[in-house]
Amino acid sequence: MEKPKPTALSNRQRPAATKDDPPLNDLRAQVRDRLRLRHLNCIVAIAQERTLARAAERLHLSQPAISKTLAELEQWAGARLVERGRNGAALTVAGEHFLRYALDVQRAVDASAAALAREDAHHSLAVRVGALPTVQTAVLPKAIVSMKTLMPGVGVRIQVASNAELLGALKAGDLDLVVGRMAEPSAMKGISFEYLYTESLTMVARAGHPLTESGARPTLEDVLDYPLVIAGVDTAPRHHTEAFFESRGLVLPQGCVETQSSPVARLVVGASDAIWIVPERVAQDDLDAGALALVSVPAPRGVEQIGILRRSQDTLSDATGTFAEQLRRFASS
């Protein structure tokens, strides 16, 4: 009978068992007796800060102290929990597995502390939401207004960042949910995605722009006669914009205004003849108000799916669940 192959963890990370090793039940008892809240805080802080130096600063410890705490955890686990390199510290698969339990304990401790302090649950609660820059001016504000009507005592904390940064914060427990995009399968481990809507790009300009006048039939080449406002590098909207121009045998011109800030883009376009290539929902309120007008040039349609990302194993609190429901409501309207 063929012997089962050892796992990568047992080969590379877990030391070989010897006759002097304590029985598994004894080892668990030893770890249980020695494990302290500082050990759990250590792994959570490293996951959130992504460097040992910043994690130590967050916990008001010296770096040698947090390194010692991490070493104790790794000794008990018989596995490396954190990989350290030039780009900082990242949890291994074993580290991410342990992190989930550490976060559960932290939440239980926080809830117990609130109960002892007799805090009103609504006044001590806030929903922590991560959002892409293209989402913060679309569905998100409407969901926040509706949430404050339904649960006025619950706070809403918004963090705007790139998709990769938001996923990292979600995994580390800094956020309750994210309104963002799907990532590579390796980055989505332990994360679920619920579709909200498909993001399409459009081209807009100030009201009264030559390319928006009645009867105007501009071409893509006509658009290139004007300054462009586009998303910054290494973003999905920028990638799709470049791909669209390349599919037409064109390239983006030199001298574009590159920004992730919708307010900046809106002001630049409103005060000039620049044309803004932007996700449709971001510009919708300005189009409805007549402050901006569509440039009737075919633009990429259905380029990116936007949805709710959350930790797969977590049960949403009543407040977080209510906020998610508001996102669904306004995404479908």
HUCOR-V456095 format. One record per residue. N is the residue number from 1. RES is the residue in one letter. SS is DSSP state (alpha for helix, beta for strand, coil for the rest). NEAR is the number of other C-alpha atoms within 8 Angstrom. D_FIRST is the distance of its C-alpha to the first C-alpha in Angstrom with 2 decimals. Layout:
N;RES;SS;NEAR;D_FIRST  N;RES;SS;NEAR;D_FIRST
//
This chain:
1;M;coil;2;0.00  2;E;coil;3;3.80  3;K;coil;4;6.38  4;P;coil;4;9.29  5;K;coil;4;12.27  6;P;coil;6;15.25  7;T;coil;6;18.30  8;A;alpha;7;21.44  9;L;alpha;8;23.22  10;S;alpha;10;21.04  11;N;alpha;9;21.16  12;R;alpha;6;24.84  13;Q;coil;10;26.63  14;R;coil;9;25.18  15;P;coil;7;25.60  16;A;coil;5;22.80  17;A;coil;5;22.90  18;T;coil;5;24.58  19;K;coil;4;25.39  20;D;coil;4;28.84  21;D;coil;6;27.79  22;P;coil;6;29.25  23;P;coil;6;27.16  24;L;alpha;6;26.66  25;N;alpha;6;29.37  26;D;alpha;8;31.77  27;L;alpha;9;31.21  28;R;alpha;8;32.01  29;A;alpha;8;35.09  30;Q;alpha;8;36.23  31;V;alpha;9;35.95  32;R;alpha;7;37.71  33;D;alpha;6;40.51  34;R;alpha;6;41.01  35;L;coil;7;40.54  36;R;coil;6;43.96  37;L;alpha;6;45.51  38;R;alpha;7;46.29  39;H;alpha;11;42.59  40;L;alpha;12;42.23  41;N;alpha;11;45.52  42;C;alpha;13;44.31  43;I;alpha;12;41.27  44;V;alpha;13;43.36  45;A;alpha;13;46.22  46;I;alpha;14;44.05  47;A;alpha;13;42.56  48;Q;alpha;12;46.08  49;E;alpha;9;47.95  50;R;coil;12;45.29  51;T;coil;10;46.66  52;L;alpha;13;46.64  53;A;alpha;7;50.40  54;R;alpha;10;51.28  55;A;alpha;15;48.89  56;A;alpha;14;50.64  57;E;alpha;10;54.00  58;R;alpha;8;53.06  59;L;coil;9;52.11  60;H;coil;6;55.14  61;L;coil;9;53.03  62;S;coil;8;53.00  63;Q;alpha;10;50.21  64;P;alpha;6;49.07  65;A;alpha;9;48.86  66;I;alpha;13;46.62  67;S;alpha;9;44.44  68;K;alpha;8;44.08  69;T;alpha;11;43.18  70;L;alpha;11;40.52  71;A;alpha;8;39.13  72;E;alpha;8;38.84  73;L;alpha;10;36.91  74;E;alpha;11;34.47  75;Q;alpha;8;34.03  76;W;alpha;7;33.21  77;A;alpha;7;30.86  78;G;coil;9;29.07  79;A;coil;10;29.45  80;R;coil;11;32.25  81;L;coil;12;34.18  82;V;beta;9;36.90  83;E;beta;9;37.09  84;R;beta;8;40.56  85;G;beta;6;42.14  86;R;coil;4;45.43  87;N;coil;5;45.40  88;G;beta;9;44.97  89;A;beta;13;42.15  90;A;beta;11;39.39  91;L;beta;11;36.75  92;T;coil;10;33.09  93;V;alpha;7;30.60  94;A;alpha;10;30.23  95;G;alpha;12;34.02  96;E;alpha;10;34.58  97;H;alpha;8;32.26  98;F;alpha;8;34.30  99;L;alpha;13;37.52  100;R;alpha;8;37.15  101;Y;alpha;8;37.22  102;A;alpha;12;40.01  103;L;alpha;11;42.10  104;D;alpha;8;41.63  105;V;alpha;8;42.93  106;Q;alpha;10;45.82  107;R;alpha;8;46.90  108;A;alpha;8;46.79  109;V;alpha;8;48.89  110;D;alpha;8;51.35  111;A;alpha;8;51.72  112;S;alpha;8;52.27  113;A;alpha;8;54.88  114;A;alpha;11;56.67  115;A;alpha;8;56.74  116;L;alpha;7;58.19  117;A;coil;6;60.76  118;R;coil;6;61.54  119;E;coil;9;61.28  120;D;coil;6;61.81  121;A;coil;7;58.48  122;H;coil;8;60.21  123;H;coil;9;62.24  124;S;coil;9;59.34  125;L;coil;8;56.99  126;A;beta;9;56.60  127;V;beta;12;54.28  128;R;beta;12;52.95  129;V;beta;13;52.65  130;G;beta;15;51.67  131;A;beta;14;53.29  132;L;coil;12;53.54  133;P;coil;12;57.09  134;T;coil;10;57.39  135;V;coil;12;56.60  136;Q;coil;11;59.01  137;T;coil;10;62.05  138;A;coil;11;60.61  139;V;alpha;12;58.81  140;L;alpha;10;58.54  141;P;alpha;9;62.25  142;K;alpha;9;62.65  143;A;alpha;12;59.61  144;I;alpha;10;61.05  145;V;alpha;8;64.48  146;S;alpha;9;63.02  147;M;alpha;12;60.83  148;K;alpha;10;63.90  149;T;alpha;7;65.69  150;L;alpha;6;62.92  151;M;coil;9;61.98  152;P;coil;8;64.89  153;G;coil;7;63.70  154;V;coil;13;60.34  155;G;beta;9;60.32  156;V;beta;9;58.63  157;R;beta;8;57.51  158;I;beta;8;56.91  159;Q;beta;8;55.13  160;V;beta;10;55.62  161;A;coil;10;53.33  162;S;coil;9;51.03  163;N;alpha;10;47.90  164;A;alpha;7;45.64  165;E;alpha;8;47.75  166;L;alpha;13;47.77  167;L;alpha;10;43.99  168;G;alpha;10;43.66  169;A;alpha;11;46.24  170;L;alpha;15;44.58  171;K;alpha;11;41.17  172;A;coil;11;43.00  173;G;coil;10;44.81  174;D;coil;9;48.25  175;L;coil;12;48.60  176;D;coil;12;48.00  177;L;beta;13;47.74  178;V;beta;14;48.52  179;V;beta;13;50.40  180;G;beta;13;48.85  181;R;beta;10;46.61  182;M;coil;9;42.95  183;A;coil;8;41.34  184;E;coil;6;38.36  185;P;alpha;6;35.05  186;S;alpha;5;34.00  187;A;alpha;7;37.29  188;M;alpha;10;36.96  189;K;coil;6;33.90  190;G;coil;8;35.02  191;I;beta;10;38.21  192;S;beta;9;39.30  193;F;beta;9;42.01  194;E;beta;7;44.58  195;Y;beta;8;46.81  196;L;beta;12;50.56  197;Y;beta;9;52.33  198;T;beta;9;52.31  199;E;beta;13;54.39  200;S;coil;11;56.73  201;L;beta;15;59.05  202;T;beta;12;62.79  203;M;beta;13;65.87  204;V;beta;13;68.76  205;A;beta;16;72.11  206;R;beta;13;75.15  207;A;coil;10;77.35  208;G;coil;7;79.98  209;H;coil;9;77.90  210;P;alpha;6;79.07  211;L;alpha;9;75.70  212;T;alpha;13;75.77  213;E;coil;8;79.29  214;S;coil;4;79.92  215;G;coil;4;79.41  216;A;coil;8;77.47  217;R;coil;7;74.69  218;P;coil;10;73.07  219;T;coil;7;70.45  220;L;alpha;7;67.68  221;E;alpha;6;69.92  222;D;alpha;8;72.64  223;V;alpha;9;70.32  224;L;coil;9;69.87  225;D;coil;6;73.62  226;Y;coil;9;73.17  227;P;coil;11;71.35  228;L;beta;11;67.85  229;V;beta;14;66.19  230;I;beta;12;62.40  231;A;coil;12;59.32  232;G;coil;9;58.20  233;V;coil;7;55.57  234;D;coil;6;51.86  235;T;coil;9;52.44  236;A;alpha;7;51.32  237;P;alpha;10;54.96  238;R;alpha;12;55.81  239;H;alpha;10;52.85  240;H;alpha;10;53.82  241;T;alpha;11;57.48  242;E;alpha;10;56.81  243;A;alpha;8;54.53  244;F;alpha;10;57.27  245;F;alpha;11;59.98  246;E;alpha;9;57.81  247;S;alpha;7;57.13  248;R;coil;6;60.94  249;G;coil;6;61.32  250;L;coil;7;62.76  251;V;coil;7;61.93  252;L;coil;7;62.94  253;P;coil;6;66.23  254;Q;coil;4;66.95  255;G;coil;5;68.55  256;C;coil;10;66.58  257;V;beta;8;66.67  258;E;beta;9;63.09  259;T;coil;11;62.47  260;Q;coil;8;60.10  261;S;coil;7;63.09  262;S;alpha;11;64.39  263;P;alpha;6;67.71  264;V;alpha;8;68.37  265;A;alpha;11;67.56  266;R;alpha;8;69.73  267;L;alpha;8;72.70  268;V;alpha;9;72.44  269;V;alpha;14;72.39  270;G;alpha;12;75.16  271;A;coil;7;77.44  272;S;coil;7;76.93  273;D;coil;11;76.09  274;A;coil;11;72.44  275;I;beta;13;69.76  276;W;beta;12;66.74  277;I;beta;13;63.37  278;V;beta;13;61.63  279;P;beta;12;59.20  280;E;alpha;10;61.32  281;R;alpha;9;61.04  282;V;alpha;12;62.20  283;A;alpha;11;65.54  284;Q;alpha;9;65.99  285;D;alpha;8;68.34  286;D;alpha;9;70.54  287;L;alpha;11;70.66  288;D;alpha;7;71.63  289;A;alpha;7;74.34  290;G;coil;8;75.73  291;A;coil;10;75.24  292;L;beta;13;72.90  293;A;beta;12;72.81  294;L;beta;10;70.21  295;V;coil;10;70.38  296;S;coil;9;69.71  297;V;coil;9;67.31  298;P;coil;5;63.90  299;A;coil;8;61.26  300;P;coil;11;57.46  301;R;coil;7;56.49  302;G;coil;9;53.35  303;V;coil;10;51.94  304;E;beta;9;49.99  305;Q;beta;12;48.53  306;I;beta;13;49.66  307;G;beta;13;48.03  308;I;beta;13;47.25  309;L;beta;13;44.40  310;R;beta;12;43.15  311;R;beta;11;40.25  312;S;coil;7;37.76  313;Q;coil;5;37.05  314;D;coil;6;40.74  315;T;coil;4;43.13  316;L;coil;8;46.48  317;S;coil;6;49.50  318;D;alpha;6;52.39  319;A;alpha;11;54.36  320;T;alpha;11;51.62  321;G;alpha;9;50.85  322;T;alpha;9;54.56  323;F;alpha;12;54.82  324;A;alpha;9;51.87  325;E;alpha;8;53.67  326;Q;alpha;11;56.81  327;L;alpha;12;54.92  328;R;alpha;9;53.64  329;R;alpha;8;57.17  330;F;alpha;10;58.90  331;A;alpha;9;56.22  332;S;coil;7;56.79  333;S;coil;4;60.58
//
